[in-house]
Amino acid sequence: MSCGVKSIAEARSLAFVVQSSVKPAEQLTAAMIKFINEARKTYFEPLTDNDIDIYTKGLLLKRTEPDKQLATEVTRNWNEITTGRLQFDRRQAESKVLLEVTKEDIINYWDEIILGKSKGRRMLITEVVPKSGPASSKSPPKTYLGPNQLGINDIDEFREQLKQKP
């Protein structure tokens, strides 16, 4: 499993990649959604000021550690150029702000950005379903259910269907 927060322009996203050779895709998806919906209560609300201190200092040490390879520095700087942000001191600026993070900041971020409490949450879930083996399952029907399109096998066909819907 891997997880990361991504930022493209003004959009923020949380991406999960979960793979299993023994559990079907729908179980993995259900577990991810459950985690997202329960993370505030399970992980963030119990945090103490000491916990926040420990986490932020650990992140600060990681953020301010010098690059071990030139390729790492080059990649970071090219990312600033290609996104047009040109904030080459981003690590230092983020490190400074990191020391000011509070429990309330974390909970507000989770509520507003990840759960989308004020603007509504949008999720894109992609499942790769094997046809055989312990992780296989029946493919979902190719039917339109409200805002959810299930069983897309052909992206061009899906786009055409969207054009035809009122």
N, C-alpha and C positions, 0 to 999 in steps of 0.2 A: 504494500500500500504506500502511496505517496500523497502528499497534500501540500497545497501552496496557495498563497494569496497572489493574485495577479492584478496588475493595473495597466489598462490601456486607455490612453487619453483620460477621460473623466470617469470611465467605467471601472468598477472594482469587482473582482470575482474570487470565489473560493473554489478551487478545483481539487477533486479527489480522483485518484486512479486506484481502483481495487481490482485485483485479479484472484481467481480461485480455480483450481482444477477439480474441486469437489463440491462446491456450492453453486447453485444456479444463479444467473445474473439478477433475477428479481429479488432473491434473498439479499444479495449484496446491496442492491439499490435500496431496499427497505431498511437495511441496517444503517446505511449512510444517512438517509432522511431522518431516521430515529436519532442518530447521533447529533445531527444539526439541530433538530428541534429540542433536544434535551441538554445540549452543551452548556447553555446559560446556567441552568439550575445545578447541573452536576459538577461543572468545572469552574465557572466564573463567580457565581454567588458565594461559594465557600472560601474564595481567596482572601487572605489577610494582607495587611500592609507589608509584613515581613516577606510573604510569598512574592508579592509584586517586586519588592526590593531585590530579592534573590534572582528572579527571572530577568529583570531589567539590567542588573549588573552583568549577568551572564551574556545577555545579548549585546550589551555595550562592549564587553571584551571581544566578542566575536566580530562585531562591526568595525572595531578599531584595529583589529589585527592586520598587519601589513600583508599585502598579496605575496603569495609564495611563488607564483609564476607570472611572467610577463603577460601571458595569454589571458589571465584573469583580469588584469588591469585593462588590457586592450578591449576585451569583451564588454566590460562595464562602461568604458568611455564611448565605445561605438554604440552601445545601447542609448546613451544620452544623445548622441548625434542623430541616430536613426529615428528616435521618438521626437526629436526637435525640442527636448526640454533643456538641454545644455547645462544641466546643473552638475558640474564635475566634482563639486564638493558635497554631493548628496550624502555620502556615508557620514561625514562630519556633522552635517545639519541634522540628519536623522538621529545620530547619537546624542546630540544636545537635547533634542526633544524627548528622546527615550527616557531621560532621567526625570521628566515631568509627568510621565504616564501614571494614571490612577486607576483603581478598580472601576470607578464610574466611567472612565474613558473606554475601558475594555468592554464593559457591558453595553454602553451606548453604541460603540462600533458594531458589536455583534447584532444588537437589535435593529439598527438602522441599515447597515450595509449588508449583512449576511441574511438576516430574517426579513429585511425590507419592511419593517413595521409601518412606516409612514407612506412609503411609495408602492408597496407591494413587492413581493419576492417573485423573481422569475428564475426558473430552473431549466437547464438543458441537461437531459440525462441520455447518455448513449450507452447501450448495452450490446456487447458482442456475445451472441448465444451460440455455443457449440451444438452441432447436430447429434453428437454421440458422446458417451462417457458420463461420469458421475455429475458433471456440472451442466449437462444438457437439460434443456426444457423445451416445452412446446413454444413455437414462435408466436408472438402476440398477433391478434387479428389485425388486418390492414383496414381499420375503420377509424372514422373521425369521431372523437368523443369530446365535445366541448372544445376547450383550448388545447387538448392533447391529441397529437397525431401518433398512432401506434403502428409499429410494423413497417417502417419506411425501409425499403430495399433499394430504391432508385431515387436519387436526389433530384434528378431532372423531372421525373414523374411527379414527385412531391411538389416541386415549384409550380408545375403546370396546374396541379389540383388547387393550389393556393390562389392562383390567378382566376380560376373559375368560381370560387366561393364568393358569395355576396359580402 
